[in-house]
Amino acid sequence: MNLETFKLRRRALRWLSGLLAVPVLMPMARAQNGRKPIRIGLTPAFVHDEYGLMEEWRRYLEGKLGRPVEFIQRDSYRETIDLIRLEKLDFAWVCDYPFVHLKDRVRLLAVPLNQGRPFYRSYLIVSADDKARNSMRDLHNSVFAYADPYSNTGYLTPRYQIRQIGEDPTSFFRKTFFTWSHRKAIEAVASGLAQGAAVDSYVWDTLARTRPDITNKTRIIDRSPEYGFPPFVAHRNVNAEDYQSVQFVLIGMQHDPAGKILLDRLNISGFVQGHKSMYDDVAKMMRAFGEF
């Protein structure tokens, strides 16, 4: 089965399951005073298994907004994209690739600050014991782990880099597979399951802070140019009041003692409004593959 057929079949199954149910990361918040819960989608980034932290953040947002809040999480970026299209989400923290892909279905709400700046990179990693490979070209004919078909740093960027050195990304590696999260891509290289991977710098840096036993088994051999950090977005049908309220709370977290504690645990410095032009380089790479 080729990659495109695999993606289409997986997409169809995920889309169908999305029609049947929308599993939530936290217990579903009930409407209070007749007001519907605010539904926030989360993609499978590092915080995917940080359930305690996510519950604390959800409660914080509820308290600040005076509204019930639901965090809704799926196992791939595509599933979150589908939930947005099905209008099952009001807001979502998505990768920059899905943000560009969704076009006018969403509006930019806020951009997290990664080490004080609204940018991040793609890290090309190999095993810490691998001293022979020091560039993408050196990974030719290797086993390579991709994070997700809709990940910029974990799929779009490495394929674009392969194009830039005059090679075909569909045949450059001996074998490729998807891990469906950046953390799992890092673990695949650390365990020897893959000889290389391209991962979100924020995820690698955060994991280096919390689980150095994993990242110490990998080595960064290349860093991409900077891209706009994965943004918070609002569905285009979200009303102005809800849009402004959620944006105000996110941007205000860095000025609130409890908010600052949560931000530190999330390993981000805060949120800013950002601008769509921050994602022009991602759109450029998508156009190179006929995807925009």
Salt bridges, closest charged atoms under 4 A:
GLU4 OE2 - LYS7 NZ 3.71
ASP49 OD2 - ARG183 NH1 3.34
GLU55 OE2 - ARG58 NH2 3.00
GLU55 OE2 - ARG59 NE 2.63
GLU56 OE1 - ARG265 NH1 2.73
GLU62 OE2 - ARG58 NH1 2.73
ASP75 OD1 - HIS48 NE2 3.69
GLU79 OE2 - ARG14 NH1 3.30
GLU79 OE2 - ARG74 NH1 3.42
ASP82 OD1 - ARG78 NH2 3.16
ASP90 OD1 - ARG39 NH2 3.03
ASP104 OD1 - ARG236 NH1 3.91
ASP130 OD2 - ARG133 NH1 2.77
GLU187 OE2 - ARG183 NE 3.09
ASP213 OD2 - ARG211 NH2 2.68
GLU226 OE2 - ARG117 NH1 2.42
GLU226 OE2 - ARG121 NH2 3.83
GLU241 OE2 - ARG35 NH2 3.99
ASP242 OD1 - ARG67 NH1 3.06
ASP256 OD1 - LYS64 NZ 3.35
ASP264 OD2 - ARG209 NH2 3.12
GLU291 OE2 - ARG159 NH2 3.36
